[in-house]
């Protein structure tokens, strides 16, 4: 089941404490669990858009600098 959790802690600090095999820091606002990713879409200028399972209203964009890292992480 997917859910969004608001977090008051610094994402950099939070990202350092979670397992990197299961989570990916998509951008400054989102850390994504591997099981929450439904599909990747190519976006403008080399960016990627992550489609999240069970949530049509969330738009998560990944910069072109991190796009290849995300593809490698997913073995895409």
Secondary structure, 3 states (H helix, E strand, C coil): CCCCCCCCCCHHHHHHHCCCCCEEECCCCCEEEHHHEEEEEECHHHCEEEEECCEEEEEEEECHHHHHHHHHHCCC
